[in-house]
Amino acid sequence: MSLAEVRIQEGETLENLLRRFKRKVQQEDIIKEVKKHSFYLKPGEKKRVKQALARKRNRKKSRRDFE
């Protein structure tokens, strides 16, 4: 896992620097990765979660196609 790094630019405010940092963290999916590794899932549970997400995606896609 890599760390997000943002260098301060000359004359940049702290608020702008924080905004850029948050955007970079979000783009690199660091938060999602941390949440994923915060607890252990057995292989069977991981498979069930993955299948449930796939079903949810398919339902959402079919609703969009229907409209």
Stockholm file with secondary structure:
# STOCKHOLM 1.0

chainA/1-67         MSLAEVRIQEGETLENLLRRFKRKVQQEDIIKEVKKHSFYLKPGEKKRVKQALARKRNRKKSRRDFE
#=GR chainA/1-67 SS CCCCCCCCCTTCCHHHHHHHHHHHHHHTTHHHHHHHTSSCCCHHHHHHHHHHHHHHHHHHHHHHHHC
#=GC SS_cons        CCCCCCCCCTTCCHHHHHHHHHHHHHHTTHHHHHHHTSSCCCHHHHHHHHHHHHHHHHHHHHHHHHC
//
